[in-house]
Amino acid sequence: MSYLNPLRVHFAGHFGAAISTVNNDPLHYDNATFQPAYQEPQSGPNANGWFNPRGSGDWRLFGCRVTSAWLSSGQAAPPDDAIHGATIADSDRRVAAKLVDLDPDQQLVSMIWGLEVRVCLPDGTTLLRGQFEPAAFMHIWDRAQAPAPGDLLAGAAYQSVLTGLEWGDLSSSQTLQDLRSSVSTGLLSIKFNVDGVSLDPASPDFLMGRIVGTIGPAQPGEPRHFVAGRQFMPAGLPTGVFFAPAGLLNSCVATVDRARRKVYLDLGNALPTVQAGGVQAPVGALSVAVVVPAPAGQAPTVVQLAQIPESVYTDPTWYPATAGVVELPTDRQLTNEELAATSANPCEIRRIAADGASAPGVSEYPSGVYVRADQFVFRADPGELIHVRLFASRFGQPYAGARVLAVLDPSQLQAVAPGVPISAIDFPARLVANADGTCVLSVATTSPNGPRDSIDGQVYGVRVVLEETILPSSGYPFNPWEFITLLVWDAPELSEPPTWAGGLQAILQQYANLYPVMQRFLDLSDYDAICAKRRLLILALSLPLSDPNSMPVTRDLSGAKRKAILRWLTEVGPDGRPLRGEPPPGNPLAAVVVAAQPASPVSADVSTRGGKAAAAGRRYALRSAAGRP
């Protein structure tokens, strides 16, 4: 049941994401045409380096406090439980985590790397510490109903696990004692929703947004990055910036706890807000029901399990206190008949107006079938075999023998020619799920051979679907964001042995161009400066990618290039310095920055300044040009 569990801790506060925006623009990757203005903020009609060119990539928690907690018994934590005064914080012993896009042509799966999560007392005493397994956001949508510029209107969710758990003195908290007792996997489950991020440099909340989340147990065998429960899947409207659900409610998930006779439903990233980062918008009372099909010509039987009054979820205190997680029914247990009805029939959430009129909200697919990759973002060097674990379910239970199809789907990428050449990846078209509903999609890779010139490798989209849902007549509501993204790097063309002039200068020059924040510490385009910091560079480049000090923070340096740079830094010449070498004639890797030219004009509207909305807009424009909806 993961975090969607009777035993859970809710928290709310703010996050900060000091993203860098120079690398958001594919035009900025060519060393030969890079302009100094690209490292400056947007000014008037000039795009320059968009809204935050000197961002560090730091991702932090601010003022996050526990808002409610529940024991393993399902009862609220008692008032004297120390969890009530606790803070959810990031690390007190290392640098901030990093928020990293996969690629300029796939900016809609931003991943958090190197985050340490702590539960601590007001005096700073740490009661629990865990490492957030890197995860990308999911289910981004147009959450704010009021018009908002750019990314401000968006909402999204992260789900992962906390590993390497360290427990302090828990004598003052029964909740944390229960959590520690529940850990049979060495993991805890964590999920949080983010919205209301400001990209306005003039705002005091610049690059900050709201975060509301839940921590709970992680069960053996379950996915780490989603809940294998009852999947409510909305149909989408052709309007909107990211995704506009037809029934106003976004994707959400529920579990049925048969022992407790309760339904646990997570509406945290499903309810729209009035304003960006504000209270939930009134969309009517929410009726949670089971739909039991009837013989042809007869109306189905609707078994209502519970209703959430509009006044409950629109209360400003409700969302911070619950993270959108509700236990239903609130005042009783499910009956035998209701439990039986949930076993093999779809659930739905309808919106009930004050006059009793009913409107669709979001529902399960009639046959309850679903398949998804657990981890859905991958980076690979050519020759590497990627293993993607898939989970198939039917009405929230493992779907043994499910027939799964895997197809190329570049439609949600933000590239001009995504997925070219196709021959760089190879995977089976059909899979069959095991008895536990799982199977593994293995993707073989070869070098794409530079289809994007100055941008390393190529981005690919692969969608997994169940065979019975593939025909248009099935009406299956495929979620546009539930696909696998793979970045396959090129095999680098470097001198042997690696030298500054034989290719490494061009690589490091590009990083100096794209991440000007590094200039405060080191000029990566300067050979002498690199020699002076050689030992520190060896350390930073040798760290695992999960370490927040790993270099580069962007995680877009291929394994082959990383090894070449490390070899160059360690196998020094007679003078004790890395080899300079001689550039081969006509080597395109030796390109240097050209003289400044006028910057590209762009609308001054903040919504176009290099954020997720700009990437999403590029995706829609490309799809329209290709004649796709």
C-alpha positions as CSV (number, residue, x, y, z in Angstrom):
1,M,0.0,0.0,0.0
2,S,3.1,2.3,0.2
3,Y,2.4,5.7,1.6
4,L,-1.3,5.2,1.0
5,N,-1.6,3.5,4.3
6,P,-3.3,3.9,7.7
7,L,0.2,4.5,9.1
8,R,1.4,7.8,7.6
9,V,2.8,11.3,8.2
10,H,1.6,14.4,6.3
11,F,3.7,17.5,5.8
12,A,3.4,20.9,4.1
13,G,5.7,23.8,3.3
14,H,7.7,25.2,0.4
15,F,10.4,24.1,-1.9
16,G,13.0,26.0,-3.8
17,A,14.4,25.1,-7.2
18,A,17.3,27.3,-8.4
19,I,17.2,25.9,-11.9
20,S,19.6,27.0,-14.6
21,T,17.9,28.0,-17.9
22,V,20.7,28.4,-20.4
23,N,20.6,24.7,-21.1
24,N,16.9,24.8,-21.7
25,D,17.4,26.2,-25.2
26,P,18.8,23.7,-27.8
27,L,20.2,26.7,-29.7
28,H,22.7,27.3,-26.9
29,Y,24.6,24.0,-27.3
30,D,26.7,24.8,-30.3
31,N,30.1,26.1,-29.2
32,A,30.6,27.8,-32.6
33,T,27.5,30.0,-32.4
34,F,27.3,30.5,-28.6
35,Q,26.9,34.2,-27.6
36,P,28.0,35.8,-24.3
37,A,24.5,37.2,-24.1
38,Y,23.2,33.7,-23.6
39,Q,24.6,33.8,-20.0
40,E,22.6,36.9,-19.2
41,P,18.9,37.1,-18.1
42,Q,16.3,37.9,-20.6
43,S,16.1,41.6,-21.3
44,G,13.3,43.3,-23.1
45,P,12.8,41.6,-26.5
46,N,16.0,39.5,-26.2
47,A,15.8,35.9,-25.0
48,N,19.4,35.8,-23.8
49,G,19.7,33.0,-21.2
50,W,16.0,33.1,-20.2
51,F,14.9,33.9,-16.7
52,N,17.6,32.3,-14.5
53,P,20.8,31.7,-16.5
54,R,23.1,31.5,-13.4
55,G,21.0,29.0,-11.4
56,S,22.8,26.4,-9.4
57,G,20.3,23.6,-9.8
58,D,19.8,23.4,-6.0
59,W,16.6,21.9,-4.8
60,R,15.7,22.6,-1.2
61,L,12.9,22.2,1.4
62,F,11.8,25.4,3.3
63,G,9.5,25.5,6.3
64,C,8.0,22.0,5.9
65,R,6.2,20.9,9.0
66,V,4.3,17.8,10.0
67,T,0.6,18.7,9.7
68,S,-0.9,15.4,10.9
69,A,0.1,11.8,11.6
70,W,-1.6,8.5,12.0
71,L,-0.6,5.3,13.9
72,S,-0.6,1.8,12.5
73,S,-3.9,1.3,14.3
74,G,-5.4,3.8,12.0
75,Q,-5.9,6.3,14.9
76,A,-4.6,9.8,14.8
77,A,-1.3,10.3,16.7
78,P,-2.0,11.4,20.3
79,P,-1.5,15.1,21.1
80,D,1.7,14.4,23.1
81,D,3.4,12.6,20.2
82,A,6.5,14.6,19.3
83,I,5.7,14.1,15.6
84,H,3.3,17.0,15.9
85,G,6.0,19.6,16.3
86,A,8.4,18.0,13.9
87,T,9.9,19.5,10.7
88,I,10.6,17.7,7.4
89,A,13.9,19.0,6.3
90,D,16.7,18.3,3.9
91,S,20.3,17.5,4.8
92,D,22.3,19.1,7.6
93,R,25.5,17.5,6.5
94,R,25.9,18.0,2.8
95,V,25.1,20.4,0.0
96,A,21.6,20.8,-1.5
97,A,20.0,18.2,-3.8
98,K,19.9,19.0,-7.5
99,L,16.9,19.3,-9.8
100,V,17.9,18.0,-13.3
101,D,16.2,17.9,-16.6
102,L,16.9,14.9,-18.8
103,D,17.6,16.8,-22.0
104,P,16.6,20.0,-23.7
105,D,14.3,17.9,-25.8
106,Q,12.7,16.3,-22.8
107,Q,12.2,18.9,-20.0
108,L,9.0,17.4,-18.6
109,V,10.5,14.7,-16.4
110,S,12.7,16.8,-14.1
111,M,14.5,14.6,-11.6
112,I,15.6,15.2,-8.0
113,W,19.1,13.8,-7.3
114,G,20.9,13.7,-3.9
115,L,18.1,14.6,-1.6
116,E,18.3,13.6,2.0
117,V,15.1,13.8,3.9
118,R,15.0,14.3,7.7
119,V,12.3,14.3,10.4
120,C,13.6,16.4,13.2
121,L,12.4,18.1,16.4
122,P,12.2,21.9,16.7
123,D,15.6,22.0,18.3
124,G,17.1,20.3,15.2
125,T,17.5,16.8,16.7
126,T,17.1,14.3,13.9
127,L,14.7,11.5,14.6
128,L,14.8,9.9,11.1
129,R,17.0,10.3,8.1
130,G,16.7,8.7,4.7
131,Q,18.0,9.1,1.1
132,F,15.5,9.9,-1.5
133,E,15.9,7.5,-4.5
134,P,16.2,9.8,-7.5
135,A,12.8,10.2,-9.2
136,A,11.2,12.4,-11.9
137,F,8.0,14.3,-11.5
138,M,4.8,12.8,-13.0
139,H,1.3,13.8,-14.1
140,I,2.0,17.5,-14.7
141,W,-1.2,19.3,-15.5
142,D,-3.0,22.7,-15.6
143,R,-3.9,22.8,-11.9
144,A,-4.8,26.4,-11.4
145,Q,-8.1,27.5,-12.8
146,A,-7.4,31.2,-12.8
147,P,-5.1,32.4,-15.6
148,A,-1.5,32.2,-14.6
149,P,1.7,32.8,-16.6
150,G,3.9,29.9,-17.6
151,D,4.7,27.2,-15.1
152,L,2.8,29.0,-12.3
153,L,-0.4,27.2,-13.3
154,A,1.1,23.7,-13.2
155,G,0.9,20.9,-10.6
156,A,2.9,17.7,-10.6
157,A,3.8,14.9,-8.2
158,Y,7.0,13.0,-7.1
159,Q,6.9,9.5,-5.6
160,S,9.9,7.5,-4.5
161,V,11.4,5.6,-1.5
162,L,13.7,6.6,1.3
163,T,16.7,4.3,1.6
164,G,19.6,4.0,4.1
165,L,17.3,4.8,7.0
166,E,18.9,6.1,10.2
167,W,16.7,6.3,13.3
168,G,17.3,8.5,16.3
169,D,15.7,8.4,19.8
170,L,12.0,7.7,19.1
171,S,10.9,7.5,22.7
172,S,8.8,10.6,22.3
173,S,7.0,9.6,19.1
174,Q,4.7,6.5,18.8
175,T,4.2,7.3,15.2
176,L,7.8,7.0,14.3
177,Q,8.1,3.9,16.5
178,D,5.3,2.4,14.4
179,L,7.0,3.4,11.2
180,R,10.3,1.8,12.3
181,S,8.4,-1.4,13.2
182,S,6.7,-1.4,9.8
183,V,10.0,-1.4,7.9
184,S,10.6,-4.9,6.6
185,T,12.2,-3.7,3.3
186,G,14.6,-1.1,4.8
187,L,12.6,1.5,2.9
188,L,9.9,4.1,3.5
189,S,7.6,5.4,0.8
190,I,7.3,9.1,0.1
191,K,5.1,11.1,-2.2
192,F,4.7,14.8,-2.5
193,N,2.9,17.3,-4.8
194,V,4.4,20.5,-6.0
195,D,2.6,23.5,-7.5
196,G,2.6,27.3,-7.6
197,V,6.2,27.8,-8.5
198,S,7.1,31.4,-9.4
199,L,9.3,32.1,-12.4
200,D,9.1,35.9,-12.0
201,P,12.5,37.3,-11.0
202,A,10.8,40.3,-9.5
203,S,8.8,38.2,-7.0
204,P,10.1,37.5,-3.5
205,D,9.0,33.9,-4.1
206,F,11.1,33.6,-7.2
207,L,11.8,29.9,-7.9
208,M,9.8,28.8,-4.9
209,G,6.6,26.8,-4.8
210,R,4.3,24.8,-2.5
211,I,5.0,21.3,-1.5
212,V,2.6,19.0,0.4
213,G,3.3,15.3,0.9
214,T,3.1,12.0,2.8
215,I,5.6,9.5,4.3
216,G,4.5,5.9,5.0
217,P,5.7,2.3,4.9
218,A,7.0,0.6,1.8
219,Q,5.8,-3.0,1.2
220,P,7.8,-5.8,-0.3
221,G,7.4,-6.3,-4.1
222,E,5.5,-3.1,-4.7
223,P,6.6,-0.4,-7.2
224,R,8.8,2.4,-5.8
225,H,7.5,5.2,-7.9
226,F,3.7,4.7,-8.1
227,V,1.0,2.9,-6.2
228,A,-0.2,-0.4,-7.7
229,G,-3.8,0.3,-6.8
230,R,-7.0,1.5,-8.4
231,Q,-6.1,3.8,-11.2
232,F,-8.4,6.7,-11.9
233,M,-7.5,7.9,-15.4
234,P,-9.0,11.1,-16.9
235,A,-9.7,11.8,-20.6
236,G,-7.9,15.0,-21.8
237,L,-9.1,18.1,-23.5
238,P,-7.3,19.4,-26.6
239,T,-6.8,22.7,-24.7
240,G,-4.4,23.6,-22.0
241,V,-0.7,24.0,-21.6
242,F,0.3,20.7,-20.0
243,F,-2.8,18.6,-19.6
244,A,-6.5,19.6,-19.1
245,P,-8.7,16.8,-17.7
246,A,-12.1,16.7,-19.2
247,G,-13.8,16.0,-15.8
248,L,-11.7,18.7,-14.0
249,L,-10.0,16.0,-11.9
250,N,-6.5,14.8,-12.7
251,S,-5.1,11.3,-12.4
252,C,-5.3,9.7,-8.9
253,V,-5.1,6.4,-7.2
254,A,-6.8,4.5,-4.4
255,T,-6.3,1.3,-2.5
256,V,-8.9,-1.0,-0.9
257,D,-7.8,-2.2,2.5
258,R,-10.0,-5.3,3.0
259,A,-8.8,-6.0,6.5
260,R,-9.8,-2.5,7.7
261,R,-12.8,-2.3,5.2
262,K,-11.6,1.1,4.1
263,V,-10.7,2.9,0.9
264,Y,-7.6,5.1,0.9
265,L,-7.8,7.7,-1.9
266,D,-5.1,10.2,-2.9
267,L,-6.5,13.4,-4.3
268,G,-3.4,15.4,-3.7
269,N,-2.5,16.1,-7.3
270,A,-6.0,15.6,-8.6
271,L,-8.0,18.6,-7.4
272,P,-7.7,21.9,-9.2
273,T,-7.0,25.1,-7.3
274,V,-8.6,28.5,-7.6
275,Q,-5.3,30.3,-7.9
276,A,-1.8,28.9,-8.4
277,G,-0.7,27.4,-5.2
278,G,-4.0,28.3,-3.5
279,V,-7.0,26.5,-2.0
280,Q,-8.9,23.8,-3.9
281,A,-11.4,25.0,-6.3
282,P,-15.1,24.1,-5.7
283,V,-16.1,21.4,-8.3
284,G,-19.0,19.9,-6.4
285,A,-19.3,17.2,-3.8
286,L,-17.2,14.2,-4.7
287,S,-19.1,10.9,-4.9
288,V,-16.8,7.8,-4.7
289,A,-18.7,4.8,-6.0
290,V,-18.5,1.4,-7.7
291,V,-20.2,0.8,-11.0
292,V,-21.6,-2.7,-11.4
293,P,-22.4,-3.5,-15.0
294,A,-25.9,-4.7,-15.9
295,P,-27.2,-6.8,-18.8
296,A,-27.5,-5.1,-22.2
297,G,-30.3,-2.6,-22.2
298,Q,-30.3,-2.1,-18.5
299,A,-28.7,0.7,-16.4
300,P,-25.7,-0.3,-14.3
301,T,-25.9,-0.4,-10.5
302,V,-24.0,2.4,-8.8
303,V,-22.9,1.5,-5.3
304,Q,-21.9,4.7,-3.5
305,L,-19.1,4.1,-1.0
306,A,-18.7,7.7,0.3
307,Q,-19.1,11.3,-0.5
308,I,-16.7,14.1,0.2
309,P,-18.5,17.4,0.7
310,E,-17.3,20.4,-1.2
311,S,-17.0,22.3,2.1
312,V,-14.4,19.7,3.3
313,Y,-11.8,19.9,0.5
314,T,-12.2,23.6,-0.1
315,D,-11.4,24.4,3.6
316,P,-7.9,26.1,3.5
317,T,-6.7,23.8,6.2
318,W,-7.7,20.5,4.5
319,Y,-5.0,20.1,1.9
320,P,-2.0,21.0,4.1
321,A,-3.3,18.7,6.8
322,T,-4.1,15.7,4.6
323,A,-1.9,16.1,1.5
324,G,-5.2,15.1,-0.3
325,V,-5.2,11.6,1.2
326,V,-8.6,10.5,2.6
327,E,-9.9,7.4,4.3
328,L,-13.3,6.4,3.1
329,P,-16.0,6.0,4.4
330,T,-15.1,8.4,7.2
331,D,-17.8,7.3,9.6
332,R,-18.1,3.5,9.1
333,Q,-16.6,0.4,7.5
334,L,-17.4,-1.0,4.1
335,T,-20.1,-3.7,4.1
336,N,-19.5,-7.2,2.7
337,E,-21.6,-6.2,-0.3
338,E,-19.5,-3.1,-0.9
339,L,-16.2,-5.0,-0.6
340,A,-17.5,-7.6,-3.0
341,A,-18.5,-5.0,-5.5
342,T,-15.0,-3.4,-5.5
343,S,-13.4,-6.7,-6.3
344,A,-14.2,-6.9,-10.0
345,N,-15.9,-3.6,-10.9
346,P,-14.7,-0.2,-11.8
347,C,-14.7,2.7,-9.3
348,E,-15.6,6.3,-10.3
349,I,-15.5,9.7,-8.8
350,R,-18.4,12.0,-9.8
351,R,-19.0,15.6,-9.1
352,I,-22.3,16.4,-7.5
353,A,-23.6,20.0,-7.7
354,A,-25.6,21.7,-5.0
355,D,-28.8,21.0,-7.0
356,G,-28.0,17.3,-7.2
357,A,-26.9,17.4,-10.8
358,S,-24.1,14.8,-11.5
359,A,-21.1,15.3,-13.8
360,P,-18.2,12.9,-14.6
361,G,-15.0,13.5,-12.7
362,V,-12.5,10.7,-13.2
363,S,-12.9,6.9,-13.2
364,E,-11.2,3.5,-13.7
365,Y,-11.3,1.9,-17.1
366,P,-14.3,-0.5,-17.2
367,S,-12.1,-3.7,-17.1
368,G,-9.8,-2.2,-14.5
369,V,-6.6,-3.0,-16.5
370,Y,-3.5,-0.9,-16.3
371,V,0.2,-1.2,-17.0
372,R,3.1,1.2,-16.2
373,A,6.9,1.3,-15.9
374,D,8.0,1.9,-12.3
375,Q,11.1,3.9,-13.1
376,F,10.4,5.7,-16.4
377,V,13.5,7.9,-17.1
378,F,16.8,6.4,-18.2
379,R,20.2,7.5,-19.4
380,A,22.4,5.0,-21.3
381,D,25.8,4.8,-23.0
382,P,25.8,2.9,-26.3
383,G,26.0,-0.8,-25.8
384,E,24.3,-0.6,-22.4
385,L,21.2,-2.8,-21.8
386,I,18.4,-1.0,-20.0
387,H,16.0,-3.1,-17.9
388,V,12.6,-1.5,-17.3
389,R,10.4,-3.2,-14.8
390,L,6.7,-3.1,-15.7
391,F,3.7,-3.7,-13.4
392,A,0.3,-4.8,-14.9
393,S,-2.8,-4.8,-12.7
394,R,-6.5,-5.4,-12.9
395,F,-8.7,-3.6,-10.3
396,G,-5.6,-3.0,-8.3
397,Q,-4.5,-6.6,-8.2
398,P,-1.6,-8.3,-10.1
399,Y,-2.7,-9.1,-13.7
400,A,-1.0,-12.4,-14.3
401,G,-0.5,-13.3,-17.9
402,A,-1.2,-9.7,-19.1
403,R,-0.1,-9.3,-22.7
404,V,2.0,-6.1,-23.0
405,L,3.0,-4.3,-26.2
406,A,5.9,-1.9,-26.4
407,V,5.8,0.8,-29.1
408,L,7.9,3.8,-30.0
409,D,6.0,7.0,-29.1
410,P,7.9,10.3,-29.5
411,S,4.7,12.4,-29.4
412,Q,5.3,14.0,-26.0
413,L,9.0,14.9,-26.6
414,Q,9.9,18.5,-27.4
415,A,12.2,17.8,-30.3
416,V,12.1,18.6,-34.0
417,A,13.1,15.0,-35.0
418,P,12.8,12.9,-31.9
419,G,13.8,9.3,-31.9
420,V,16.0,9.4,-35.0
421,P,17.7,7.0,-35.8
422,I,15.3,4.3,-34.6
423,S,18.1,1.7,-35.0
424,A,19.9,3.1,-31.9
425,I,17.4,1.2,-29.6
426,D,16.0,-2.3,-29.9
427,F,13.4,-3.9,-27.7
428,P,10.8,-6.7,-27.9
429,A,7.4,-5.7,-29.2
430,R,5.5,-8.2,-26.9
431,L,5.8,-9.3,-23.3
432,V,3.8,-11.5,-21.0
433,A,3.4,-10.7,-17.3
434,N,4.4,-13.2,-14.7
435,A,2.1,-14.4,-11.9
436,D,2.8,-11.3,-9.9
437,G,1.8,-9.0,-12.9
438,T,5.4,-8.0,-13.5
439,C,7.7,-8.3,-16.5
440,V,10.9,-6.6,-17.7
441,L,11.3,-4.7,-20.9
442,S,15.0,-4.9,-21.9
443,V,16.2,-2.2,-24.3
444,A,19.4,-2.7,-26.2
445,T,21.3,0.5,-27.3
446,T,23.8,1.5,-29.9
447,S,25.3,4.9,-30.7
448,P,22.8,7.3,-32.4
449,N,25.9,8.7,-34.1
450,G,25.3,12.4,-33.5
451,P,21.9,13.1,-35.0
452,R,21.7,16.4,-33.1
453,D,25.2,17.6,-33.8
454,S,26.2,19.6,-30.7
455,I,23.7,17.9,-28.3
456,D,25.0,14.5,-27.2
457,G,22.9,11.5,-28.2
458,Q,19.2,11.2,-28.8
459,V,16.0,11.1,-26.8
460,Y,13.5,8.3,-27.4
461,G,10.0,7.7,-26.1
462,V,8.6,4.1,-25.6
463,R,5.0,3.5,-24.5
464,V,3.9,0.2,-23.0
465,V,0.2,-0.7,-23.5
466,L,-2.0,-3.7,-22.8
467,E,-3.0,-5.6,-25.9
468,E,-6.7,-5.3,-25.2
469,T,-6.5,-1.5,-25.0
470,I,-4.6,-0.8,-28.2
471,L,-7.6,-0.4,-30.6
472,P,-9.2,3.0,-30.8
473,S,-12.6,1.4,-30.3
474,S,-11.5,0.4,-26.8
475,G,-11.7,4.1,-25.7
476,Y,-8.8,3.5,-23.3
477,P,-7.8,6.9,-21.7
478,F,-4.0,6.7,-22.2
479,N,-2.2,9.1,-20.0
480,P,0.0,11.2,-22.2
481,W,2.8,11.3,-19.5
482,E,2.9,7.6,-18.7
483,F,5.7,6.6,-21.2
484,I,9.3,5.7,-20.9
485,T,12.0,8.2,-21.9
486,L,15.5,7.1,-22.8
487,L,18.5,9.3,-23.5
488,V,21.0,7.3,-25.4
489,W,24.4,9.0,-25.7
490,D,26.7,9.0,-28.7
491,A,30.0,7.1,-28.7
492,P,32.4,10.1,-28.4
493,E,35.1,10.8,-31.0
494,L,38.1,11.6,-28.9
495,S,41.9,11.4,-29.4
496,E,43.9,8.5,-27.9
497,P,45.1,9.1,-25.3
498,P,42.5,11.8,-24.4
499,T,43.9,15.3,-24.7
500,W,42.6,18.8,-24.1
501,A,42.9,19.7,-27.9
502,G,41.7,16.2,-29.0
503,G,38.1,16.7,-27.9
504,L,38.0,17.4,-24.2
505,Q,38.3,21.2,-24.6
506,A,35.1,21.2,-26.6
507,I,33.2,19.2,-24.0
508,L,34.3,21.4,-21.1
509,Q,33.8,24.6,-23.2
510,Q,30.2,23.5,-23.6
511,Y,29.7,23.1,-19.9
512,A,31.3,26.5,-19.3
513,N,28.8,28.0,-21.7
514,L,25.7,26.3,-20.5
515,Y,26.3,26.5,-16.7
516,P,27.7,30.0,-15.9
517,V,27.2,29.4,-12.2
518,M,30.4,27.4,-12.3
519,Q,32.4,30.6,-13.1
520,R,32.3,31.4,-9.4
521,F,34.4,28.4,-8.7
522,L,36.1,27.4,-11.9
523,D,36.3,28.4,-15.6
524,L,35.9,25.1,-17.3
525,S,37.1,26.6,-20.6
526,D,40.5,27.5,-19.2
527,Y,43.2,24.8,-19.3
528,D,45.3,26.4,-16.6
529,A,42.3,26.8,-14.3
530,I,41.4,23.2,-14.7
531,C,45.0,22.1,-13.9
532,A,44.9,24.2,-10.7
533,K,41.7,22.4,-9.6
534,R,42.6,19.0,-11.0
535,R,42.3,17.0,-7.7
536,L,38.9,18.5,-6.8
537,L,37.7,17.7,-10.3
538,I,38.8,14.1,-10.0
539,L,36.9,13.8,-6.8
540,A,33.7,15.4,-8.1
541,L,33.7,13.4,-11.3
542,S,34.3,10.2,-9.4
543,L,31.3,10.5,-7.2
544,P,28.1,8.5,-7.9
545,L,25.4,10.3,-9.8
546,S,23.2,10.1,-6.7
547,D,25.6,12.3,-4.7
548,P,24.6,16.0,-4.8
549,N,28.3,16.9,-5.2
550,S,28.6,14.8,-8.4
551,M,29.9,16.8,-11.4
552,P,28.3,17.9,-13.6
553,V,25.2,18.5,-11.6
554,T,23.1,18.1,-14.7
555,R,23.8,14.4,-15.1
556,D,24.1,14.8,-18.8
557,L,27.7,13.8,-19.2
558,S,27.9,10.3,-20.7
559,G,29.8,7.5,-18.9
560,A,32.3,7.3,-21.8
561,K,33.1,11.1,-21.6
562,R,33.3,11.0,-17.8
563,K,35.9,8.1,-18.0
564,A,37.9,10.0,-20.7
565,I,38.0,13.2,-18.6
566,L,39.0,11.3,-15.5
567,R,41.7,9.4,-17.4
568,W,43.0,12.7,-18.8
569,L,43.1,14.3,-15.3
570,T,45.0,11.4,-13.8
571,E,47.4,10.3,-16.6
572,V,49.4,13.5,-16.6
573,G,52.4,14.3,-18.7
574,P,56.0,14.8,-17.7
575,D,55.2,18.3,-16.5
576,G,52.6,16.9,-14.0
577,R,49.7,18.4,-16.0
578,P,47.0,16.8,-18.2
579,L,48.0,16.4,-21.8
580,R,47.3,19.3,-24.1
581,G,47.7,17.5,-27.4
582,E,47.2,18.8,-30.9
583,P,43.8,19.2,-32.6
584,P,43.4,17.1,-35.7
585,P,42.8,19.1,-38.9
586,G,39.2,20.1,-39.3
587,N,38.1,18.6,-36.0
588,P,34.6,20.0,-35.3
589,L,35.1,19.4,-31.6
590,A,37.7,22.2,-31.5
591,A,35.0,24.9,-32.2
592,V,35.3,28.0,-30.0
593,V,32.9,30.8,-29.1
594,V,32.4,33.3,-31.8
595,A,32.1,37.1,-31.5
596,A,28.9,38.4,-30.0
597,Q,25.9,38.9,-32.3
598,P,22.4,40.3,-31.6
599,A,20.4,38.0,-29.4
600,S,17.3,36.3,-30.7
601,P,14.1,38.3,-30.1
602,V,11.3,36.7,-28.1
603,S,8.1,37.8,-26.5
604,A,8.5,39.5,-23.1
605,D,5.7,37.4,-21.7
606,V,7.0,35.5,-18.7
607,S,5.2,32.3,-19.9
608,T,7.8,32.0,-22.8
609,R,10.9,32.5,-20.7
610,G,12.4,29.0,-20.9
611,G,10.3,27.1,-18.3
612,K,8.2,23.9,-18.6
613,A,5.4,25.8,-20.2
614,A,7.7,26.9,-23.1
615,A,8.8,23.2,-23.5
616,A,5.2,22.1,-23.5
617,G,4.3,24.7,-26.0
618,R,7.1,23.5,-28.3
619,R,5.7,20.0,-28.0
620,Y,2.2,21.1,-29.0
621,A,3.6,23.1,-31.9
622,L,5.6,20.1,-33.2
623,R,2.6,17.8,-32.9
624,S,0.3,20.2,-34.7
625,A,2.9,20.6,-37.5
626,A,3.0,16.8,-37.9
627,G,-0.8,16.7,-38.0
628,R,-1.2,15.0,-34.6
629,P,-3.8,16.1,-32.1
